[in-house]
Amino acid sequence: MTADDTPSTSSPSSHPAPPPHARVDWRRLVALASPHWRPLALATLSLVIGSGITLAYPQVGRVVVDEVLSEGARYELSTVGLALLGLFLLQAVFVSLRYYLFTVVGDRVVADLRKDLYSAIIGREMAFFDATRTGELTSRLASDTQLLQSVVTTNLSMALRYGVQAIGGLIFLFVTNVKLSLVMVVVLPVVAGVAMAYGRRVRKLSRHVQDAIADSTSLAEESIAGVRTVRSFGREAREQERYSEAIERSFTLARTRAVLGAFFGGGVTFLAYATIAVIIWVGGQLVLSEAMSPGELTAYILYVLFVAVSLGVMSGLWTDFARALGAGERVFGLLDAAAEARVATHDETTTEAQITRGHVRFDHVSFTYPTRPTAPVLHDVSFDMQPGQKLAVVGASGAGKSTIANLLSGFYEVDQGSVSLDQRAIADWSEEALREGLGMVAQEPVLFSGTVAENVRYGRPEASDQEVREAMAAANALSFVEAFPEGLDTVVGERGVRLSGGQKQRVAIARALLKDPRVLILDEATSALDVESEKLVQEALDRLMEGRTTLIIAHRLSTVARADQIVVLERGELKEQGSPAELLQAGGLYARMVQLQAIDELS
Ligand SMILES: Nc1ncnc2c1ncn2[C@@H]1O[C@H](COP(=O)(O)OP(=O)(O)OP(=O)(O)O)[C@@H](O)[C@H]1O
């Protein structure tokens, strides 16, 4: 087993699907932003004022042309110049305010989304992790939410600014001259239609690009995590090749998206500026025939420019929005699936009861992993562990030993029969009670990045320094840790790489001792330690097992021989059960294994 001391007990669902896509509509993102309505209201006010000032510029232009630069001017040029400077300053203040508020709220929303997503992932049932690659999940957390972040921060703020500017500009166009504005009425629906069709394509492509990136991240993560294996087999070149292939796939898709973007951006820009050419042409004739003043045409052209620039910017943003929607579909898909899994299986009947005795019972248990529905793993397995007893599970590799530990941890639901703790089915215990009552020492203990003391405290964060030291002393871990210059505050690497195998095991034993669970699952390490280290680990384990019900996934004869009870598994079936002496006498599978191993040990 690879899981660590603390069993996660979120209940399993029988259909672990790879991360699904969800339909995302803007209401969902808006709902995320709704708790921040106050700064958003202020931001919107700044937006309206800032954009309103921008929309006033063409009017200033009209006044300058018609009433300052013409003969018999009504205003001084300097008055107009100063007024304009004042306006610019005011606008700058509101633009900054709008930018700051929208960006901060956006960052906040995405930070919350990331936290929700992480909780949704870490709380999923074990079968979900069997079916999903780690890299894919980290990619969802990092790159998909990053895309959403850029959209709900800067992009949203810009879209609102230019949206208001485009709509305001259009209104002013109609107010200034209806006839000229009809030209716009022809162009706009064309732009809108193209934008929608284009958005749909980009959104789909984006999802594929993000999927491809997630794929390559998984590959990289697997090979980096397993770098020792890669190195020792000299497979760096092959891994590089696999990663480049995956990256190239995402690049090809991204290039297609860029081609689409280029055509769309170019097309919209052309349409916008072509409209201006037509306006100058038609409007110029209106001025020549004195149906319009030169100032009005100036203001008009400025408004058209505003509308054109706004549409141009928004078409660029549309690409980003479409990309973010693709990413959002993945993120919300994960969130939804987690919520469903929880609703489907969350049936806590008891919340206060605690595991006090440590009586374990497997009653006619049959089990199949949800990810491999065609290969049943356990068939009709029954055994009983009285409080304080040590039961060793033995059997060939793949016989189902770790599966028994997985079921006792509550990681999966059984198909038939029941697993119970203190006469209550595992599924009926609250998550908290299970976590408190069960402890595990894994075959290859995982130490998280942090100090040794933090790692020991993992099972009981509130433990005092004195308790941590006592646990470490009992686990034979105190003396070697104290020999480090920083003692208990020594930082262990990502996976505790700076500690030797035996040292890591002793830290993991200290962790379990500190947690002090009623029931212990001990996945014995397969790799042999040197004699001295082995003795220290064995002593620590004996202290840990003392007085607890212990399920041992046993690999060593010495451990098995000291158990109260042995269960022999063969291809998921329980073949023999009894005390070591009984089984030896019966002369069955166990007796043969002892013989074989004894020969091994002698040779
Ligand atoms: N998470 C999983 N998803 C699907 N199948 C699994 C999973 N874990 C184990 N299996 C399968 O279940 C069977 C029993 O595996 P299990 O790990 O319980 O064996 P084991 O007796 O502990 O073996 P070992 O001594 O090698 O660790 C094997 O065929 C294995 O391939």
The ligand as an SDF file (V2000), in Angstrom:
LIG
                    3D

 31 33  0  0  0  0  0  0  0  0999 V2000
   -5.9020    0.2620   -6.5990 N   0  0  0  0  0  0  0  0  0  0  0  0
   -6.0990   -0.8390   -7.3180 C   0  0  0  0  0  0  0  0  0  0  0  0
   -6.8840   -0.8310   -8.4140 N   0  0  0  0  0  0  0  0  0  0  0  0
   -7.1030   -1.9470   -9.1250 C   0  0  0  0  0  0  0  0  0  0  0  0
   -6.5540   -3.1320   -8.8460 N   0  0  0  0  0  0  0  0  0  0  0  0
   -5.7540   -3.2300   -7.7850 C   0  0  0  0  0  0  0  0  0  0  0  0
   -5.4780   -2.0820   -6.9670 C   0  0  0  0  0  0  0  0  0  0  0  0
   -4.6470   -2.4790   -5.9800 N   0  0  0  0  0  0  0  0  0  0  0  0
   -4.4140   -3.7890   -6.1710 C   0  0  0  0  0  0  0  0  0  0  0  0
   -5.0770   -4.2570   -7.2410 N   0  0  0  0  0  0  0  0  0  0  0  0
   -5.0870   -5.6500   -7.7170 C   0  0  0  0  0  0  0  0  0  0  0  0
   -5.6400   -6.4650   -6.7070 O   0  0  0  0  0  0  0  0  0  0  0  0
   -4.9160   -7.6730   -6.5790 C   0  0  0  0  0  0  0  0  0  0  0  0
   -4.4190   -7.8230   -5.1450 C   0  0  0  0  0  0  0  0  0  0  0  0
   -3.4960   -6.8190   -4.8840 O   0  0  0  0  0  0  0  0  0  0  0  0
   -2.8660   -6.5180   -3.4540 P   0  0  0  0  0  0  0  0  0  0  0  0
   -2.0800   -5.2810   -3.5690 O   0  0  0  0  0  0  0  0  0  0  0  0
   -3.9230   -6.5990   -2.4220 O   0  0  0  0  0  0  0  0  0  0  0  0
   -1.8860   -7.7710   -3.3070 O   0  0  0  0  0  0  0  0  0  0  0  0
   -0.7870   -8.0530   -2.2030 P   0  0  0  0  0  0  0  0  0  0  0  0
   -1.0790   -9.4270   -1.7280 O   0  0  0  0  0  0  0  0  0  0  0  0
   -0.7630   -6.9710   -1.1980 O   0  0  0  0  0  0  0  0  0  0  0  0
    0.5170   -8.0540   -3.0690 O   0  0  0  0  0  0  0  0  0  0  0  0
    2.0170   -7.5650   -2.6730 P   0  0  0  0  0  0  0  0  0  0  0  0
    2.5240   -8.5030   -1.6550 O   0  0  0  0  0  0  0  0  0  0  0  0
    2.7470   -7.7080   -3.9580 O   0  0  0  0  0  0  0  0  0  0  0  0
    1.9030   -6.1460   -2.2050 O   0  0  0  0  0  0  0  0  0  0  0  0
   -3.7920   -7.6190   -7.5850 C   0  0  0  0  0  0  0  0  0  0  0  0
   -4.2000   -8.3780   -8.7110 O   0  0  0  0  0  0  0  0  0  0  0  0
   -3.6840   -6.1650   -7.9510 C   0  0  0  0  0  0  0  0  0  0  0  0
   -3.3270   -6.0200   -9.3010 O   0  0  0  0  0  0  0  0  0  0  0  0
  1  2  1  0
  2  3  1  0
  2  7  2  0
  3  4  2  0
  4  5  1  0
  5  6  2  0
  6  7  1  0
  6 10  1  0
  7  8  1  0
  8  9  2  0
  9 10  1  0
 10 11  1  0
 11 12  1  0
 11 30  1  0
 12 13  1  0
 13 14  1  0
 13 28  1  0
 14 15  1  0
 15 16  1  0
 16 17  2  0
 16 18  1  0
 16 19  1  0
 19 20  1  0
 20 21  2  0
 20 22  1  0
 20 23  1  0
 23 24  1  0
 24 25  2  0
 24 26  1  0
 24 27  1  0
 28 29  1  0
 28 30  1  0
 30 31  1  0
M  END
$$$$
